[in-house]
């Protein structure tokens, strides 16, 4: 039986690389960048005025001038004017600095009467103040963004500043989720006393969407080999990644492994030395599609999806690996089985600036209600059974 580390390594090694596609800039947020973004121009592209006020030559102030006739007004977007000696140009935030000006006096520091701006008594401006110098952020040709970055809102601004109306990103993985089980009934439908609501599929779709993998659809299939074979085969025809929930343990109604084998899906491993999620199955379909068969218990399904499916989809998209996040356990945890424990937690910070992980107990791996309000889980290695408060642990956020 593989360890959780070995299982993740095997999954990542098996993932295909998805191709790139060009999308409109407004559609790029959350996608994985597949091109280098280079500065089109200096930033700022001119000496940019940072305050509303007047632009003057500092040498005039240094020579004793305190009142400046207003020569003209220049707004943001206007061509730069040329400043006359001893004069001032009324200037707006974002405007290009007038030629021969090298100092901006804020409007709060002047009084204007009869077309003359007079400085406040005792005010001593510095040369170059309130001027955002040309190319002080970066020069034209500077590399701004590298491939592998998941595009954030600030990155959209950077790409737009480079003059790109379209950008190359990874094509979204076509992901399909199948919930298996005769006992499952979708929300909104009549339900019998012996049945349960179908929660795993919607939760898995929501989890994947939260991580930028939104091309995901969900289906429900009964525990019947023929029905499973038809549904799985149809979904493998269109999907890059197939996720099944339930039917993967060793009971008489757990048909998923056999059906996958019949469809030519080659098993990589079945079962991981962890709790929750020990029965997890992973394999590769004939066209290279990744197939995840997750346990049916809700906590197990969500943990396995976050721990293995999300990193696998990120790898296929060419996303750079995330930097591990650490927290300190807020209370003792004891876990006796010789298995890796994925312990749900809520995250809080204390006055010392520490991130603390508060363990949240679940009443078996079917208690998905307990996960509401948690922020993620921490990984407790199998080589240890007792973890005192203050232990540094790796945190994975949902």
N, C-alpha and C positions, 0 to 999 in steps of 0.2 A: 504494500500500500504506500503510495507516494506521500511525502510531506506536502504541506501547503506551498512551500517554496518550490519544490520540484514540480508540482502541478502547474503553477503559474509559468515556470520556465518552459515546460512542455507546450503549454497553450500558446505562449507568445512566439515560440519557434515555429509553430504550425500555421500561424496566421498569414494569409496572403496580403499583398500590398495592393490597396485600392488605387485606381487611376485618378489623375487630376482632371478637373474641368474648370472652365472659365465661367464666373458668375458676375452679375451686377454687384457693384459695391454695396448697395443697401441690403443685399441678400447674403453678404459674406460673414456677418457677425455670428460667432459660435462655430464657424467652420475652421478646418486646419489649413493654414497657409502653405502653399506649395511653390512659392516663388520668392526671390529676394526682392525687397522693396527698396529702391534707391531714391535719394532726395532729388527732386526735379530742379530745385533752385536753392540758393542760400535760405536759411531760416533764422530770423526774418529776412525777406529778400531786399530790405532797405532799412535804414536807421528809422525805427518805428517809435513814434511818440507814445508815451505811456500815460499821460494825464491831459485833461482839458486845461487850457491856459494860454500862455504866450510862449513863442520861441524867440530867443534872442541870441546874440553873440556874447559869450561870457566876458570877452575882453572889454566890452562896453561897460558892463557892471564893474569890472575890476578897475576901469578908468574913472569911476565915480558916477556914472549915469544911474539914476533911480527912476526916471520917468521915460517911457518909450512911446513915441507915436505909433499907433496901430496902422501898419502899411496895408494889410489885407487880411482876409480870413481864408484858412485852408482846412477843409474837412477831410476825413478819411476817404480815400479813393480818389482824391484830387491829385493831379500832377504836382510835384514839388515846386514851390515858388523859390525865387532867389531873394534873400533878405538884404534890404538896404542897410548901410552902416547906421548905427544908432537907433534903428527902428525895431519894431516887434511885429510878428505875424501871429494873429489869433489862431490857435491850433486846436485840433480835436484829437481825442484818444484814437489811436490806430492810424493816424495820418503819417505820411512820409515826412521826415525832418526836412525843413527848407534848407536850401543851399546856403552856406555861410553861417547857419545857426548851429550852436553846440550846447544849448542849455534850454530847458523847459521850466517855466515858472507856473506852478499850479494856479488855477483860477482863484482858489481860496486865499492866495497870498498877494493878490493885486486888487486895486480899485481902478475902475475905468470911468473917465469923465471927459467929454468933448473929444473922444477919439484918442485919448492918451491913457496908457496903462501905467500906474504908479505902484511900485513895490511897497509892501507893508513895512513899516518902520522896523529896523533891526533885522530884517530878513536877509540872510546871506546864502544865496544859491551856490551850489557847487557846479563846476564844469561837468558836462555830460550827464547831469542828473535827469532822471525820468526819460532816458533814451535807451531803447532796446536795440543794441548795436547790430548792424547787419552781420549775418552768419554766426552770431554768438551762440545760437542753439546748435546749428550744424551747417556745414558747407554743402554746396551742390555736389552730388555724386557720393555723398556719405551713405553707407548701408544703414537703413533704418529698421528693417525687420527681416528676420531670417526664416526660412522654411521650417515647418514643424510647430509653429506657434498657433494656439487656438485664438482666433481673432476676437479681441475684446472691443468694447465701444471706443476706447482711446485709440486702439489700433486702426479702427475705421477712419478716425480723424487723420492719423498718420498717412494711411494709404491715399486718402483724398488729397492731402497736401502734396503728395508725389505726383498728382495729376492723373491718377489711374481711375477710370470709370468702371473698369472690370478688373478682376483679380483671379489668379489661379488658386483653387482650393481642392482638397480631396473630395472626390465624389462621395456622397453620403452612402454608407453601407445600407443595403437593403436587408432589413432585419425582420424576421417573423417569429412570433411567440405563439406556442400552442400549449394551452392548458389541457391536461388529460384527467379524466375521472368521471364516473357515472354520477357521483354525488354532487357535482358542482352545478349551481344555478346562478345565472347572471343577475345582477341587480335589476330591479324593476319587474321581474317575472315572479309568478306564483311559486312558492316553495313549500315542500312537504316537511314534516317534522324530522325525517331521517336524512334530509339533504343539508348542504352548507352553501353559503354564498361563495361565488367565484371572485377571489380577491387577488390572487397571485398575478394573473395576467395583466390586469390594469396597473398594478403596482410596478411590475417589471417594465412595462411600456413607459410609465411616468419616470422611473429611475433613469432609463436610457435617454429619454428626451432631456432630462435635466443635465446630462453630460454631453449634449450636443448631437445625440444619435436619434434623430426624430423620424427617420423613414422606417417606421416600425408599425406593424399591424398585428392584431391578436385574434386567435381562433380558439374554439373549444371542441375537443373530440372525446368521445366516450372511450372507456377501456375495452376496446374491441380491436383485435389485430387487423382485420380488414379495413376498418374505418381509419385506424392509425396509419396503415400503409398508404392509403389513398391521400390522406391529408398531408402526411409528411412528404410524400413524393411530390405532391403539387406545390408545396411550399419550397422544396429544394430546387424546383425548376426556376424559381424567380429570386431566391434569397442568396445573399452572400453569407449570412449568418442565421442559423436556426436555433431557437431556444425552446426547449420543452420543459414543462413543469409537471412533475408527478410521473408515476409509472416506472421509476428507475431503480426501485429497491429490489428485493428478492422474493416478493410475494407472488401468488398465482396470477394476480391481475396486473402485475408489473411487466407489460409486454414491450415497453419501449426499446430496451437493448436488442431484443430479437428482431423487432421490426426494422430497426436501423441496420442491423447486420444484413437482413434480407435485401435492403435497398442499396447495399454496397458501401455503407458508411463504415470506415475503418476505425475501430476503437483505439484510442491512444491510452486511456486509463479509465478505470471504474473504481471509485472510492478514493477518498483523501483522508489522511490522518488528522482530522479536525472535527470540532463540534462548535456550532451546528454545521450541517452540510456534508457529512461523511459519505453518503451514497452518490455524490456527484459523478457524472459520466461525461467524457469528452471524446470527440472523434472528428474525422475529416471525411467529407462526402467525395464522390468520384470527381467532381469538377473543382475540388479544393475548398468547398464551402465548409466553414467551421460549424460544428454541431455541439451544442451544450444541452445536456439533459440534467436539469436541476431537481433536487428533491422537492416533493410536494408540500412539505411543511413550510408555512409562510416565512418564518424567520430564516430558515435554511435557504430558501429560494432567494430572498433579498440579499442575504450575506454573500452567497455564491455569485449572484449577478454582479454585485458591486466589487467583489474581490477578484473575480476572474473575467467576466464578460466585458465590463467597462474597460479595463486595461487592454484586453484583446482588441476591442474595437478601436481604441486609441492607437494601438500599434499598427493596425491595418490602415489607419488614416495617416500614418506618418507623423503623429504627434510626438513631441519630445516628452520624455518621462517626467512625471511630477516629482518635485523634491519632497522627501518624506517629512511628515509633520509629527512632532512629538508633544506629549503631554505627560503630566505626573498623575498617577492614580490618586484619587481623592480619598479612597478608603481601601482597606485590605481586600484582596480577592484570593480565594483558595479554590483551585480546580484540580481535582485528584486524577481524573483519567489521563492516560499517557497519550494525549492528543493536543494539538494546537487549539486554543480557545479563542474564539472571536466574541468578545464581550461587548454588548451594546452599552453606550455611554451617552451622557449629556455633558456638554463642555461648558465650563465656567472659568472665569479668571479671578484671581485674588488681588489684593492691594499691592502685592509685590510684583505684579505683572506676570505671574505664572499662569499657564493654561492647565487647568485641572480637569481630569476625566472622572466623572461621577458614574460608577457602575449602575446599570439599570437591570434589575432581575426580570427575566421572562419566565412565565409559568409554562415550561416546555417550549420546544421550537415551533409550536403552533400558536403561541401567544403573540400575534402580530400587533394587538392593541397596545402592548407595552412599548412597542417601537415608536409610537407616535410621541413626538416631543424629544426623541433622542437625536443627537447630531451625527452619529455614526457608531463605530465600534473600534475597540483596541485589540491588537493581536498579542496574545499571551503565549509564548513559546512552550512547546510540549516538554522541554527538558526541565521545567520547573513547575512546582505545584502550588507554591505559596508566593503571592506578590504583595508585599506590604505597601501601605500608603506611602506615596512619594516615589515609587518606582517609575522610571522613565519608560514610556511605551509608545509604540507607533500608533497614530490615530488615522483612521480612514473615514472621511466624512461621507455621508450618504450622497 
